[in-house]
Structures are given as C-alpha cells and as structure tokens.
Amino acid sequence: MVEVRSVAHEHLEGERALFFGQDLDITDSVFANGESPLKHSSRIGATRTLFEWKYPLWYAEDARLTDSVLLDTARAGIWYTSNVSIDHSTIAAPKTFRRSRGVRLEAVDMPNAAETLWHCQDVSLKRVTATGDYFAMDSTDLVVEDFRLVGNYGFDGVSRAEVTNAHLISKDAFWNCEDIVVRNSVIVGEYLGWNSRNLTFIDCTIQSLQGLCYIENLVMRGCRLIDTTLAFEYSTVDADLIGPVDSIINPSGGTIRCQSVGELILDPARIDPGKVRIITDPA
C-alpha cells in the first residue's frame, strides 16, 4: 500500500522545492520564489494551492490540481507531463501545457492563454474559457465541450478533434487542420479553416471574411453564414445551409444548398464551373 504524505499550510520557497516528490497530498499551500517546485514529481494532488513561479510541473506524471491558481508568473508551467487533471481552477500564466499527454481540464479559466496547449496529445476541455493567441497549436486527439475562446489563430495544425458548444472569436481558426468536427458552435473571425482536410461543421453559426477556403472535403450541415463573404474559394464542398449566403467565389467542386446567394463568382479561368452545383430554395 502506497503511503501518501500530507503537505498542508506550507509556504515553500527555493528552486525545486519538492523535486521528485511522490505520493503527495498538498493542501492550502503556496509555492513562492523558486523555479520547478514539482519537477519530475509523480502521483501528486494539490488542492487550494497557489503557484507563483515558473515551471511548476515539468516532466511530471499523474498530477491533479483542484481549486488552485497558477499566477501569471508561473509561466510555461506544465511541459513534458503526462496525465494531468485540473478542475475548478485559474491558470493566469501563458504558455501552459507543451508536449504533454493526457490533459484534462474542467471548469478552468485561462485569462492569459497565449501559446497554450501546444503539441499536446489526448486532451479533454470541458467548461473552459481562454483568452490568447495561438491556442492549441499542433495538438492531436482533442475533445472540447462548452468552450469559450477569444484569441486569434486558434487550433492551428490540430488533428482529430471534436468541438461542441463553443464560442470562438478567432481570426484564422482551424488552419492546417485534419479530421475536425465542430457542432452547435458560434465562430466569428476572418479566413476560417484555410488549408485543412476533412473539416465538418454541424449546426453552427459562422461570420467570416474569405472563410472556408482552400479546404479539401468541407462538410456543413444546418449551418448559418452571417455576413460571410467570398466563401469557399478552391474548396471541395458538401454544404446544406440555412438562410442566404452573401457571396461565393470559385469553389473547386461539390454542392452548396442555401436559400439564396447574393454574389456568385465562378471563373472558368480558375476552376471548372461544371464541377460545382449551387442549389437555392427561396422558400
């Protein structure tokens, strides 16, 4: 039987304060001045704990933080880590999570999430809010639910992701992606989805300038495009849309069904118009 050591009501300072700590139950404590306090730790639980300095959980395994805070000075906090779970907490530091596997976040607020969640695998986000550019770049196997993002270039280079009930205010979101499904979400931002493959939107509302271009196998079901202009350029599209589309320019192929199209550009010098069907139903 593993013996768990309790660390309670402690003010811990100095570099590597609990270096290689194992089987720890940390409560009501502060990690103050000193880098890498829990580097190479394993089987760690922290409740109502404050992290004030850089690199708190590098190369760690099996860590759970509850009702805790990473201040903005706890930069680059969780890198090269596996099986980390954080709930009902605030991460105020940028560049958290890098090259980590098995990341679980629930009821977490990230007000300074620039360059967060890069090159990670097996990620679950539930009831998470984030503000910052380049969120989740080059990560794989994501399940995202009840998510809010304000920040450009979100989900660049992501593969195998399911996003449900999200609000994304993000220019250039979902670029260079593969095998993405977005459901019941609101997306506001220019140039959505460029250079991606197998990108599916279901029951979404989208506002975008030159959005949904350069996509191989774009599928849309029950979506609304509001104030979306110059859409679908050089994309192969299978879209069933609700309401009108302001303008469509040079899709490479496929079928687009909508109420009406304000401006339709099919330039035979750029594409083969015979490979494109636009079906409108004013009723």
C-alpha positions, 0 to 999 in steps of 0.5 A, spaced: 500 500 500 502 506 497 503 511 503 501 518 501 504 524 505 500 530 507 503 537 505 498 542 508 499 550 510 506 550 507 509 556 504 515 553 500 520 557 497 527 555 493 528 552 486 525 545 486 522 545 492 519 538 492 523 535 486 521 528 485 516 528 490 511 522 490 505 520 493 503 527 495 497 530 498 498 538 498 493 542 501 492 550 502 499 551 500 503 556 496 509 555 492 513 562 492 520 564 489 523 558 486 523 555 479 520 547 478 517 546 485 514 539 482 519 537 477 519 530 475 514 529 481 509 523 480 502 521 483 501 528 486 494 532 488 494 539 490 488 542 492 487 550 494 494 551 492 497 557 489 503 557 484 507 563 483 513 561 479 515 558 473 515 551 471 511 548 476 510 541 473 515 539 468 516 532 466 511 530 471 506 524 471 499 523 474 498 530 477 491 533 479 490 540 481 483 542 484 481 549 486 488 552 485 491 558 481 497 558 477 499 566 477 501 569 471 508 568 473 508 561 473 509 561 466 510 555 461 508 551 467 506 544 465 511 541 459 513 534 458 507 531 463 503 526 462 496 525 465 494 531 468 487 533 471 485 540 473 478 542 475 475 548 478 481 552 477 485 559 474 491 558 470 493 566 469 500 564 466 501 563 458 504 558 455 501 552 459 501 545 457 507 543 451 508 536 449 504 533 454 499 527 454 493 526 457 490 533 459 484 534 462 481 540 464 474 542 467 471 548 469 478 552 468 479 559 466 485 561 462 485 569 462 492 569 459 492 563 454 497 565 449 501 559 446 497 554 450 496 547 449 501 546 444 503 539 441 499 536 446 496 529 445 489 526 448 486 532 451 479 533 454 476 541 455 470 541 458 467 548 461 473 552 459 474 559 457 481 562 454 483 568 452 490 568 447 493 567 441 495 561 438 491 556 442 492 549 441 497 549 436 499 542 433 495 538 438 492 531 436 486 527 439 482 533 442 475 533 445 472 540 447 465 541 450 462 548 452 468 552 450 469 559 450 475 562 446 477 569 444 484 569 441 486 569 434 489 563 430 486 558 434 487 550 433 492 551 428 495 544 425 490 540 430 488 533 428 482 529 430 478 533 434 471 534 436 468 541 438 461 542 441 458 548 444 463 553 443 464 560 442 470 562 438 472 569 436 478 567 432 481 570 426 484 564 422 481 558 426 482 551 424 488 552 419 492 546 417 487 542 420 485 534 419 479 530 421 475 536 425 468 536 427 465 542 430 457 542 432 452 547 435 458 552 435 458 560 434 465 562 430 466 569 428 473 571 425 476 572 418 479 566 413 476 560 417 479 553 416 484 555 410 488 549 408 485 543 412 482 536 410 476 533 412 473 539 416 465 538 418 461 543 421 454 541 424 449 546 426 453 552 427 453 559 426 459 562 422 461 570 420 467 570 416 471 574 411 474 569 405 472 563 410 472 556 408 477 556 403 482 552 400 479 546 404 479 539 401 472 535 403 468 541 407 462 538 410 456 543 413 450 541 415 444 546 418 449 551 418 448 559 418 453 564 414 452 571 417 455 576 413 460 571 410 463 573 404 467 570 398 466 563 401 469 557 399 474 559 394 478 552 391 474 548 396 471 541 395 464 542 398 458 538 401 454 544 404 446 544 406 445 551 409 440 555 412 438 562 410 442 566 404 449 566 403 452 573 401 457 571 396 461 565 393 467 565 389 470 559 385 469 553 389 473 547 386 467 542 386 461 539 390 454 542 392 452 548 396 444 548 398 442 555 401 436 559 400 439 564 396 446 567 394 447 574 393 454 574 389 456 568 385 463 568 382 465 562 378 471 563 373 472 558 368 479 561 368 480 558 375 476 552 376 471 548 372 464 551 373 461 544 371 464 541 377 460 545 382 452 545 383 449 551 387 442 549 389 437 555 392 430 554 395 427 561 396 422 558 400 
